[in-house]
Amino acid sequence: MAKKRKQNRNHQKPNKKANLDKSHTSHSTAAAAAAAASSSSSSSSGFNSSFISYSNGNSSSKYSKSNVPLPPLFPHSPNLPLPQNDFLRNIEPYKESFRTAIDTSYEGFAVDQPGGLEKKGRKKCESPSYFQHHDVQKALLKMDQHGLFRTDVTQPFGLGTKCAKTYVTRCLLGEEGTTYKYLGLRMFAHPWNIDIGNGTNTTNEGTSSDEGKEINTALKAISTLNQNLTGRTQTHLKGLEQTRQRRNYSSHPCIKGRAKYDVALINRMTNAPDLKKEPTMGKGKCSVSWHADSSLEHFSSIAVYHTIVSDEDIAKEEAASNEEEISRSTQKQANKNSLPVSNEATELATKWSIAMRVAHDSEGPGASRRGSNIDSSVITDSPSVAVSLPPQSAYYLLDDFNHHHQHSVLVNNDVASAGVRFASTHRLLREGHNVNFMLERCRVTCSQFHKKGPKLWRSEQLLLSNIESEWIRQFYIQGEGHKKNLWKYWEQPMCQLLNYWGQLEKRTKQVLDLLTNAAFARCGEHEKNKTNGEPPSKAERKQREKQKKALATVEDLIRRTAGGSNIDDPTEILYQPICVLLEERAKMRSLWTQRENEGVFKGMESEYWPLDVPFKFDHLDNAKSADKEVGISPLGGTSKQLTKICQELKMCARAFLSRDGNHLPAMKTVLVASQQADSTRSPEPLQSSSNDEKREGSVVKEKREKDKELLTKKIDEVKEPLAATQQTQETTKKTLKSEESKKTTEETPAIPLIKRPRTTESDHRKDLDWKGWKSVKIGLEMQNPWGRKLLDGTKAIETRAYDLPKSLIGKKIDILQSKGGKDCVSGLSNVMVGEEITNAVQPIGWAIFARVEVYRYKGKFIADEKKHCVEQSSNYGWNDDTNVIYGWVVSKCGRYGKKRKKAKVLLRRMRSLYEIQS
């Protein structure tokens, strides 16, 4: 026994240089022991159908990295058969092999069954239910109803690579200020600990307070679910620790992860026709591809609550929500935390699977060793498994499971519809993913602007690039719909980040001015007189004084940085690091411009199109902007402008080293930059001089004004002859045009013509927030006979694939009936004038839409067929590619008489919505 314990201790401290095969060999004994002890270590009630049910339990004790073993290998044996070219599942004849794999290679995977009544022989027993199933499902459906689940455009391989849409729609919830960086996109969380819809807090623009309360209730339900999952994780971790201690014959703590979750990423999945085939086995399609969760605290567990919702479940939920009181039976079930699952949902659950495979160091402390190829770390000697779970169950990836395993979500190939699967994945993120952490970094950095030195400047530049690329641009690239959903929570922190960004940009300008002025002084420019012998002006004298002080500051920094030793190239300390960081930022902005213009956005609704980032570059006014949502910079903002600034700084570095003024950039450029800096009157904390310049009296101010007047006069003297020449040329052009027009008038009779407006593509693709919706007259194109049906009351809901602008709700809209044509294709051109309108379209009446009914489920859309008159077999109906249909609910409508003023111009503004010019 002592010898065996010694072998196990040696197993816990493997040689780092050992190859993978040796590591596998060292695990074989532990794997066999775990397989032999599987019956005693599992606290499950056995396996039921294709679903597994077992339980482990917790402790948050710490242990050293050397005590973390790799997953035990699967003990291959003739008694443990494995399927060929397929996943190992909990079905005959592989049930024992499946259980052994879970107890060895997949140790740390645990499941909670839904609970409720279960058959055990002839008796019905009630198993414990750990979660508020009724509240959770209601919350998920309400979040879906209010549009919180959105398609994301990710960039998995970083800036400069291809962007791709997610197959699933997603929503992030978490503690206040939480974000989650995933596949190159930072998601911003709806906080589950903040109330909305009450008092001064509001929901999305155009929503009612009742909707705000519904969203608030839904967020709280997910917060409660998070607390319940945390408690269950503690229990499972305790069981895992006991299992490891028995296998290692040791009572030492062997669990390092803690049971805590601060964020929940909820995926909404459907069996979309464009899902890709699973690449390793070819069995089923991947709704979520192979991956290990990233950005998490090392050794933290992951908990996933999953449920399948059928059309039957959705219809029941909507019927219950429309009633003022829930029936006693339903209320009784809700109090028991249980929710009856429809037979359809139970059957659909077998179509979905969680697939897992062993892949060492996929994440965690050793992830850097595997490289960028996620498939390179897969251990083929351990069988890949697939688990189908019933609705309302939860599963856990405990402790270091996520470090050495990858998982994906599969759906069967042969299923036309597999319902809607919701998966709420709860995680614990690493430090730095909360905006409050970033705001504190910004506050500390900006409070040290009175200090100077290359290390401080480097940290400032890195922070500036980080908040621009990883926070501000990440928020605005996700579109107007994303902003509307989250701005009520994120307005204050985003405006604070924009303000800090502006302060860091101004600081960058100060550093550049200091280094530039020092180079000019080093070359003796501050001692030279004008070539014409005139004494220097006040502005020139002030500029030379700044150059002199800047040189003294830079030389002092070089001496302190060198520590008394001689430095061959002092520019390597101060100039070159700033140049490198500026070049990196220029490249970053260029790549972000490419990302914002990716073609993937063109095929999406306008609410997903990237927003303009509220930066103001080359802004000389130092006064605070009335708009808090803006970042102000005195520097140029384009990649080319930053590159030019960097090139000039390199010239200054060369001049500083050689003391040769011929290497300096143009003096005119520097003087203009200096005058611009003076006009902003920004503080100059970099200079170590006294405050004499800040205490100038009225005499000095008057002289400054006179200098400005003289400069203005000289500029005017240059401009006057140019302006006179331009005026002469314009007069000549007007004379020629008038003569040509006279000839045309004499030759042809006067015919009243309607001028066709010149437009661009953007004029016909206005977004939902276009200001013109309020001010211009709008008409809606409807093909015959749909317009007539709407006006005679047969069609109470007009269905569209896009939302109605909020400004048009409650506004009278003309119904423009066009001739019947191809379904889902407009029969009108973008611009029509005069007789073109008469021949193609007829204004037959008007309608007012009260609200928009959002159909996200097929069952609800079919139930309202009598209202919208769209048959299921129609091309306008719900098909396999449909994710959402918008129903514009008619409140009032009327017909026009024969005497009606004709429209002169019809101008398409968005899809079938036209601006009418009479």
N, C-alpha and C positions, 0 to 999 in steps of 0.2 A: 504493500500500500504506500509506503514512504517513497519507494522508487517511482510509483505511478504519479504521485503528487509532484515529484521533482520534474517528471516529464511534462506535466501540465504547466508548471511554472516556466519551463523552457519554451513551451508553446506560446505563452503570453508575451514573450519577448523575442520575436523573430528577428533574424538578421535583415536589416534594411536592404542589403545588396542582394538578397536571395531573389531568384527569379520567381515567376508566377507559378511554375510547376512545383517548385519546392514548397511554396506557400500552400498549394493545394494538398500536397502530401501531408503536411503538418496538421491539416484540418481533418483528415480522414478518421482518426480515432474519436475526435469530438463529435463528428457527424454520426458515427455508428452509435455512440453512447446516447446521443439525442434521439436517434431513431428508436432505440430500445426503450427509452424512457418516455416515448410520446404518449402512451396511454395514461401515465401518471402525471405528466406535466400539463396536460390539457384539461381545462375545467369546462369543456363544452358539453352540451347535451347531445352531441352526435351530429350527423349530417342529415339533411332533409332535402330530398329531390336533388336539384342541381345547386342548391344553396348550401353554404357552409355556416356553421354556428359554433364558435368557440370563443374563449375568453381568457385573457391573461390579466394582469393587473399592475403597482407603482412605487417609486421612491426617487427623490430628486437629489440623491447623493452624487458627489463628484468623484471622478477617478482619473488617473493620468492617461495620457495618450497612448502609452505603451501597453495599457491594459485593454485596448480596443481591438478585438480580433476581427478578421474578415469573416464573412458569413460561412458557416460550415458547408462543406461540399455535400451534394446529394450522394448517399451510399448506394451505388449501383449494385443491383442484385437480380438474379433470375426471378426472384419472388416479387420484384417490384417492376412490372412491365411499364413501358413508356410508349405513347403513341408516336407514329411516324409522321413527320411533316405537319404536326398539329400541336396545339397547346395542351398541356396536361390539365385536365379538368376533374372535378369531383363526380365522376360518373363511372359506372362499371365498364371494363374490369380494372379501372385505374384508381379506385377510391383509396386503397392503402398507399399507393405510390404518391397520390396527391397529399394525403395527410403527412407522410414522411417528408415530402418536399417542404411543406409549410413549417414543420417542426425543425428542419435543418437549414436549408438554403434560404428560406423566407422567414426565419425567426425574427420576430418583431412586427409581424403582420397580425392584427387582431380585428375582430368583428363584433358589433353589437346588433342583435336581431331587433326587429321592430317592436316585439312585445305584443301582448294581447292574448287571446285565446288560442291555444295550440292543442292538437290531439296527441295524447300519449296513450297508446293502446286504445281502449274503448272509452277512456275518460277525457274530458276537456279540462285542461289546466291553464291558469292565467300566468304567463311569464311577465317579468317586470318590464315596464316601458320607461326608458330614461329620458325621453324627449317629448315636447309638446307638439305632437305631429299635426294636430288640427291647426294650431297657430302658425306653425312653420309653413305648411302648404298654402294657407291663406295668404301669408306674407309674400311668398314667392309669386303667387298669381297676381297679387296687387302690384308688386314691383314691376311685373311684366306688363300689366295693364297700363301703368303710368309711364312706360317707356324707359325704365332704368337699365334694361339690358340692351347693349349696343355692340355693333360689329366694330372690331378694332383693326387698324392697319399697322402691322408690326414690321420691324426691320431686323430680322433675327441675327444677321451677320454684321451689323453695325452700319454707321454712316457710309454712304457711297455704294451700298449694295442694294439689291432689289427689295422692294416692299411687297407685302402680301396681306390679304384680308384673312381674318380668322374664320374658320368654319362654324364656330360657336359664337353666340352673343354672350357678353359678360358684364358683370357689375361688381365693383369693389366696395366693401364695407369695412369699417375698422374704427380704431380709436381716432380721436380728433387730430387732423394733420397728417394722417398716415397715407403713404403712397406705396406702390409696388412696381418695381422695374422688371419687366418681363419681355423677352424677345425684342429688346431695343425700344420698347415703349413704356413710359412711366404712366401708370394708372393712378388716378386720384380718388380717394375713398369718400363715400358718403359716411359721415360719422354716426355711429349707432348710439352715442352718448349725448346727443344734442337734440332738443325738441325743436320741431318746426311746425308751422301752421297755427301757432298760438301767439297772441300779442302782436309784437311788431315783426316777428319772423314771418316770412312768406315763402311760398313754394314757387314753382316755375311761373313765368309771366303768363297770365291767361288762365291759371288754374284756380279752383275755388279753395276755401279754407277746409272744406270737407276732404278734398283730395290731399291736402297737406297733412291732415290728421291721419288719413289712411297710410300715407308714406311713413309718417312718424311711428305709427303702430307696427308697421312692417319691419322697420329698422330695429325697433326694440325687441321684436320677436327673434330676429337673428342674433341680437346681443344676448338674449336669454339662452338661445341654442349654443352660443359660444361658451357661456358659463357651464352649461351641462356637459359639453364635450370636454372642457378642461377637467372637470371632476372625473369623468370616465377615463381620461388619459392617465390621471394619477393612479387609478386602480390598475390599469393595464401595465403601466411601467413597473409597478410593484411586482406583478406576476412575472414580467420579463426578467427582473432582477433575480427573483427566486430561481427561475429556470437556469439562468447563467451560473448562479452560485452552485446549484446542484451539479451541473456539468463540469465545472472547474474545481469541485471539491474545496470551495473556499467561501468564507463568510464576508470577504472584503466587498465593499460597495463596487458595483460594476455598471452603474447607470450614471451617465454624465448629463444627459438632457433634462430639461425642466418642463413641467406641464404648464404651459402658458401660451395663449394665442392673442395677437393684437390686430389681426386682419383676416378677412374672409373674402376669398375670390369665388363668386358664384357663376358657374357656367350653365347656360341654357342650351341644350343640344337637341337637334332633330336629325332624322336620317335623311340628310340632304343628298340629292342625286350626284353632286359633284365631289363627294368625299373620296379620298384616295384609298386604294387597296392597301391593306396591311403588308409591309414589305418583306417580313421575315418568313411567315408561314403562308401568306396569301389567303388566309381564312378571315373573311370579314373586312370591313372598312374602318379606317381610323377616324373617329370623331375628334380625338386628341392624340397627336403623334407621340412617339416614344420620347421621354424626357425624364430628368430628375429635377425637382423643384429647386430653383436658384434664389439667391439673395436672402437665404434664411440663416438664422443663428445656428452655428454648428451644434450638432447633436440634438437639435430641437425636433420634436415629434410633429406629425401632420395628422389632422383629423378631417374626415370627409363624411358629411351627411348627404345621402343621395336618395332620391325618390323619382318615380316614373308617374307622369300624369297623362291620363287618357282624355279623349273628348268627353267621355261620360263623366269623369271627375270634374272637368271644367264646367260642364253644364250644371252639375249639382251645386258646385261652389257659387256660380252666378245666381242660381235660383235661390240659394240660401241668403246671399248678400242683398238681393232685391226685396226680401221679406223683412218686415220690421222686427219680427220675433222669430227666433229659431225654434223649431219644434223641440219638445221635451226630450225626445230620444236623442236628437242630435246634440242638445245641450249636455245631456248626461254623458254621452261619449266624449264630448270636448272636455268635461271635467275630469274624466279618467285619462286624459292626455292621449287618447287613442283616436284614430280616424279610420273608418272602414275603407279598405282598399278594394276598388272594383276588380272583378274577375279579369276584365280587359287589361288593366294596369299590371296585375300579377303575371298575366301571360306575356305582356310586352317586356317585362323585366328580364325574362329569359333571353331576349334578343340582344341585351346589352351586357358587356363584360368588362372587367378591369383586368388587363393583361400585365404581367410583371416578368422581369428577367433580371438575373444577377449581373451587375456591371460594377466592378470595383472602382472606387474613387470617382464616381460620376459627379459627386458634389462633396463638400466638406473640406477639411484641412489638406487632404491629398489630391484635390481635384486638378491642381496644376500639372500633376505628373502624367495625366492621360492625354493632354493635348486638346486640340479643338475638335477632333473627330469623336463624337459621342458613341459611335459603334465600336471604337477600338478597345474599350474596356469591358466589353461583354464577355462573360464566361460561358462558353458553349457547353461545358461539361455539366452544368446545372440546368435542368429542364425549365423552359419558360412555362408559366402557368397562366390560366385565365379563370376568373371567378365571377359568377353571376350572382347578384345579391337581390333580395326582394325589395320592393319599395319601402321607404321609411327606415332603412337600416343605416348603420354608420360603420366605417372601417378606419383603421389607424395604422400609420407607418411610424413605428416607435423608435426613439433614440437615434441610432446611426443608420436606420434602415434606408433613409433617403440618400445616404452617402454611397451605398454600395448596391443600389437597385435602381432600375428605371421602370416606368410604368406608362401605360397608354389606355385609352378608352376605345373599345371596339363595338361595332353594331353589325348585325348579320347582313350578308350580301342580299339575301332573297326577300328582304322585308321592304314592302313599298312604304309602309308607315310604321314607325316604332314608338309612337307617342312623343312626349316631350320629357326629356330627362334633365332634372335639376341636380347639380352637384355643388354643395357649399363646402369649399376647401378652406380649412382654418390653419393659419401658419403663424410663426413668430419670426419677424424680420430682424435683420441685423441693424445695428445702429447706423444712422445716416439716412434712413428712408422716411423719417418724419420731418415735416417742414419746420417744426419748431427747433430741431437740431441745426438746420441750415440757417435759420434766422439768428440763432445765438452765435453761430460762427461769424455771420456777417456783422453782428453788433460788436463783437470783440475785435474783429479786424478793423472796422471803421473807427473804433475808439482809439486805435494806435496810429492814426495818420500823422501824429506829431513826431513819430519816430521815423527813422530812415535806415536803409541798408539793403543789400542785395537779397538776403534771405526773406526779409519782410516783403520786398517788391515781388519776389517770386510767388510767395504764398498768396499775395493779393491778386496777382494775375491768374493763378490757378483757380482761385475762388470765383473770380469774375467769369471765367470760361465755364466753370461748373454750373453756376446758377443760370447762365444764359442757355447752355446746351442741354443740361439735365433737368431743368425745372421750367423756366419760362417758355422756351420754344416747345417743350414737350406738352405743355398745357394747351397752347394755342393751335398746335397742328391737328388737334382732335376735333375741331370744328365747332360750329355754333350750337348744335344739339348737345354736345358734351358740356359746353360752357353754361347753357341754360340749366342743365340738370344740377350743376355743382357750384355755380357762382355764389349762391346764397351762403355756402360754407367757405368758399375759397377766395372770396373777394379781398378780404383783409390781408391774408398771408401773401397772395399774389401781388397786391399793390405794394406791400412791404418789400418783397423781392425786387420789384421794378425800381423802387426808390434806392435800395442798396446797390443795384446794378448801376444806376446813374452816378452814385457817389464813387464807385470804383472806376467808372469811366473817366470821371474828372480827375481822380487820383492818377490814373494812367497818363493823362495829359500833363499833369504837374511833373511826373517823373521824366517824361519825354522832354519837356521844356528845360528841366534842370540839366539833363545830359547834353542837350543841344547847346545851351548857353555855355556850358563848361567847355565844350569843344571849340566854340568860337573864341572864348577867352584864351584858351590854350594856344591858339594860333595867333594871338595878339590882335584880334579884330577890335577889341574894346579900346585899344590905344591909338588906332588909326584915325586921322582927320579926313574930312571931305576933300576930294580932289580939287574942287574949285576954291579952296581956302576959306570957305565960310565956316563959322563956328557951328558945332553940332546943336541941333534943336533940343528942346526939353525932352521929347520922346526918345531921341537917340541917346541923350545922356542917361536917361533912366534905364534904357535897354542895356547900355554898356555897364552900368552899375550892377544890374542883375547878372550879367555874364561874369563879372568879376567875383561876385559873391558865390555864384554857382560853381566856379572853378575851385574856390577855396573849400566849399562843401564836398565836392567830389574827391579832391586830393586828400581831405581828411578821412573820407570813407575808405579810400584805397589804403591809406596807412593803417587804419584800424583793422581792416580785413586781412591785410598781409601780416599783421602782428610784428612789424619792425623789419621783416625780411624784404629783400629786393624782388620785384616782380618784373619779368621781362615784358609781359603784355598786360597792362592793367585793364584793357578793354574786355578781357576775358571774364573779369569779375563783375563789371557793371553793364557794359553795352551788349555783349553777345547774348547773355541769358534773356534779356528783354526782347531782343530781336527774334530769338527762337520762339518765345511764347507768343509774340505778335504774329509770326508766320503760321503757327499752329491755329490761332484764332481765325486768321484769314481763311485757312483751309476749311476749318469747321463751318464757317458761315457759308462758304461756297457749297459744301456738301449738304447743309440744311436747305439751301435754296433748291438744290436738286431734289431733295426729299419732298419739299412742299409742292413741287411741280410733277411728282410721279403720276404716271398715267392711270394707276389704280384708282385714284380719286375721281377721275372723269366718269367712271361707270357707276358711281355711287350717288345717293341723294345729296342735295346741296348742303344739308345740315352736317355732312361729314367732311366738306371741303375745308382745308386749312384756313385759319383766320390770319389776318395780318398781325404780326407781333407789334405791340404798341411801343416801338422804339422811335425816338426822335434824334437823328444824328445831325452833326454840324449845327447844333443849336447853341447860339451865342447868348441868349437871354438867360440870365441867372435867376430870374424871378421864378417863384414856385408856380407850377401849372395848376389851374383850377381842377383839371382832371387828374385824379389820383392814379388812374390806370394808365400810366405812361412812364417810360424810362428815358431820361434826357442825357445825351452825350455830346460833348464838344468836339468829338472826333468824327471822322468819316466812318460810315457803317458798312460799305461794300467790301468785298474781298479785295478788289483792285485798290481801293483807297488805303486799306490797311497794309497791303503789300508795298505801296508807295511810301507810306510812313516808315515802314521797316527799312526800305532801301536808303532813305535819307538818314536814318539813325546809323546805318552801317557806314555811310559816308562820314558822319560825325565821328564815329569810332576810329576810322582810318586817319582822319585829320587830328584827332586827339593824340594818337600814337606817334604820328609823323611830325606834328606841329606845323604842317603845311596847309595854309589856307586854301590852296587850289583844290584840295580834296573835299572842302565843305560844300554843302548844298547851296543853292542860290540864296543870297542875302535877302532878296525881296520876299521869298517864301517865309523865312524866319521872322522878318520884321512884321509881316502881315499876321503871322501866327501869334506873335507877341502882342500886337495891338488888339487882336481878338480876345486874348486872355485878359488884357487890361479892361476891355469893355465889360467882361463878365464880373469883374471885381471879386473874383474868388479868392479865398485865403490861400496863402502859400506856406503851409506848415513845413515844407522841405527845407526852406532857407533858415540858416541859423543866425541871421542878422537881427538887428533890433527892429522895433516897430515904428521907426521914423516915417516910413513911407505911408503908413496907415494914419498918421497924424498930420497930414498936409493941411495947411490952412486954406482960407478962401482965396488967397493970392495965387497959390499953386493951381487951384481948380480953375481960376479964370484963365491962367496961361494955357492950361490944358485945352480949354474950350477954344481959345484963339488958334492953337495948333491944329485943332480939328477943322476949324473954319478955313484956314489956309489950305489944308489938304483937300477939303471939299471944293474950293475954288479951282485948284489945279486940275482936279478930275473933271470939273465942269468945262474948263477950257479945252480939254481934249475931246469931251463929248459933243460940244456945240457944232463943230464942223461935220462930225459924223452924222449928227441928227439932221443938219440941214441937207446933206446929201441924200439921206434916206427919205426926207420929206419930198425932195424934188422928184425922186424916182417914183414914189407913190402917186404924186400928182400926175405924172406922165401916164402911168398905168390907168388911172381913173379916166383921163381924157380919152385914151384909146378905147376903153370899154364903153364909154358913153357914145362915142361915134359909131362903134359896131352895133350897139343896141338900137340907135336911131335908124340905121340902115335896115336892120331886121324888122323894125316896126313899120317902116314904109313899104317893105316888100310883102309882108304877111299880115292878114287881118288879126285883130286882137281876139284870142280864144282863151277863156278862163281855164287854166290847167292847175291841177293839184300836184304840188311838188312831192315827190317820193322821198321820205326821210332816209338819210344814210345811217346805217346801223352796223354794229359789230356783233360777233357771236355772244359777247357778254350782255348785250342789250336784250337778248332773248332768253337769258338764263338767270333771271333775277332770283335771289334767295327769299326765304320766307320772311325775312326782316327788312326787305326793301322799303324805304320810306314812301315810295310812290304809291303803294297800295292804299294809303290813306287819302291821297290828294287827287288821283286820277280816276276816271270812270273805267270800270272793268266789265268785260263780257266773258262768258264761259261758253266755249264751243262744245256743242252736244250734237252727235249725229242723229238723224231721223231714224226711229221714232222716239228716242229717249227724251228729247226735249218736250214733246207733246205729253208724254206720260208723266213727266215731272209737274207740268203746269195743270193737268187735270186731276192731280192728286193720287194717281195710281202709284207713282214712284215717290215714296216719302224720304228715301235716302239715296243720294248720288254717290256711287262708289268710285274711288280713284286709287291709283298706286302711290299717290303722294298726298301730303298733308295740305290743308287749306291754310293760307297765311292768317295769322291771328287778327290782323287788321281788317280782314274781310268778313269776319264773323259779325253778324248783325248789320252788314252793309248790303244795300240793294245791288244785285249783280244782274246784268242783262244776259238772257239766254240766247245764244247765237246758234241757230239750228243750221247745220250743214247737211249736204246730201249724204245718204248712206254710202259707206265705203268699206275699207278693210278694217276689221276689228283692231282696237288698240293702236291705230295709226291715224294721226291727224290728217284731214283732207285739205287743210288750208296752208298757205305759205306764211312765212314769218312776217312779211309786210304786204299789205293790200291797200289800194287806193281807188277811189271813184267807182267806176263800173265793175272793177274786179270784185268788189264787195257784193254788189247787187247780184252778180252772176253766181257767186259761190256760197253765200250765207244770208240768212234772214233773221233779224231780231224779232222773235215771236213773243217775248214776255220778259219777266223778271222774277228773281227769287232771292230770298234772304235765308241764309244758313245760320242756325242757332248754335250749333256745336259740331264737334267731330267725334264720331264713334270709331274707335280703333279696334279692328278685328285682328287678333294675333293667333286665333285658333280656328280651325276649319269648322268645328261643331257650332260655334257661335255664329259664324257667317252663314251657314246653311239654315240655322234657326230663324234668321231675319230675312229669308228669301222673299217673303211677301212684301216686305218694306222696300227692299232695293231692286226687286224684280230681276235679279241675275240668276239664271238657272245654272246648276252645277256643270252642265255640259257646255256652257258658253265659254268663249275665249276670255271673257271678263271674270269667270268664276275662279274658284280656289283650285290650283293645280299643285303638282309636286314641288315646283320651284317657288311657290308663294310663301313668304314669311309674314307679311302684314298687308292688310287692305284698309284704307281710310274711308269711312262712311260720312259724308257731309249731310247732316240732318236738316231737312227743310222745315222752317217755321212758318214762312209766308211766301206766297207767290201770286202772280197775276199775269194776264195777257195784255198785249198791246193792240190798239185799234189799227185801222188801215192808215190813218193819217199819222205818220211817224217821221220825224226828222232823220234823214239819212246820215250815216257816218261817212266822213271823208277819208279817214285813215284807220286801219286796224293794225296794231303793232303787238306781236306776240311778246309777252313778258315772262311767262313761265308755263311750259307745257301747253295746256289748253286755255290758259288765262290770257286775254288780250286787253290792251289799253285801247279805248275807243276815243277818237278825236273827231268831234263834230264840226 
